[in-house]
Amino acid sequence: MDREQELEAEIKKEESFIDYLFSRLDIELDHRNYDNALELNEDLIKSMRRARKLKHEFNYMKHLQNVADQMQADGINAQMIFWPKK
C-alpha cells in the first residue's frame, strides 16, 4: 500500500501545480504577456500529461488489488500470480 499512498500524494501535488499554472496563465493573458503565457501553457500540458499517467498507474494498481482480493475470496493465491517473490 506504500506505492498507493505515494501515488495519491504525487497526484495531489501535480493537481495543485496544474491549478497554480492555470492561475498564472490567466494573469499572463490578462497582461498580454503572450510569450510567458506560451511557456506556461507548455508547462501546463506537461503537468497534465504527468497527472494523467499517475492516475492511470493508480487506477491500474487499484484494479489489480480488486482482482487479487476476488481471487483470494475464491481460494486462489493471488500473491503468487501478481507479486511473485524474486
Contacts in CASP RR format, 6 or more apart in sequence:
PFRMAT RR
TARGET T0000
AUTHOR 0000-0000-0000
METHOD contacts of the structure
MODEL  1
MDREQELEAEIKKEESFIDYLFSRLDIELDHRNYDNALELNEDLIKSMRR
ARKLKHEFNYMKHLQNVADQMQADGINAQMIFWPKK
3 61 0 8 1.000
4 58 0 8 1.000
4 61 0 8 1.000
4 62 0 8 1.000
7 54 0 8 1.000
7 57 0 8 1.000
7 58 0 8 1.000
7 61 0 8 1.000
8 58 0 8 1.000
10 54 0 8 1.000
11 51 0 8 1.000
11 54 0 8 1.000
11 55 0 8 1.000
11 58 0 8 1.000
14 47 0 8 1.000
14 50 0 8 1.000
14 51 0 8 1.000
14 54 0 8 1.000
15 51 0 8 1.000
17 47 0 8 1.000
18 44 0 8 1.000
18 47 0 8 1.000
18 48 0 8 1.000
18 51 0 8 1.000
21 40 0 8 1.000
21 43 0 8 1.000
21 44 0 8 1.000
21 47 0 8 1.000
22 44 0 8 1.000
24 40 0 8 1.000
25 37 0 8 1.000
25 40 0 8 1.000
25 41 0 8 1.000
25 44 0 8 1.000
28 34 0 8 1.000
28 36 0 8 1.000
28 37 0 8 1.000
28 40 0 8 1.000
29 37 0 8 1.000
64 82 0 8 1.000
67 78 0 8 1.000
67 82 0 8 1.000
68 78 0 8 1.000
68 79 0 8 1.000
68 81 0 8 1.000
68 82 0 8 1.000
69 78 0 8 1.000
71 77 0 8 1.000
71 78 0 8 1.000
71 81 0 8 1.000
72 78 0 8 1.000
END
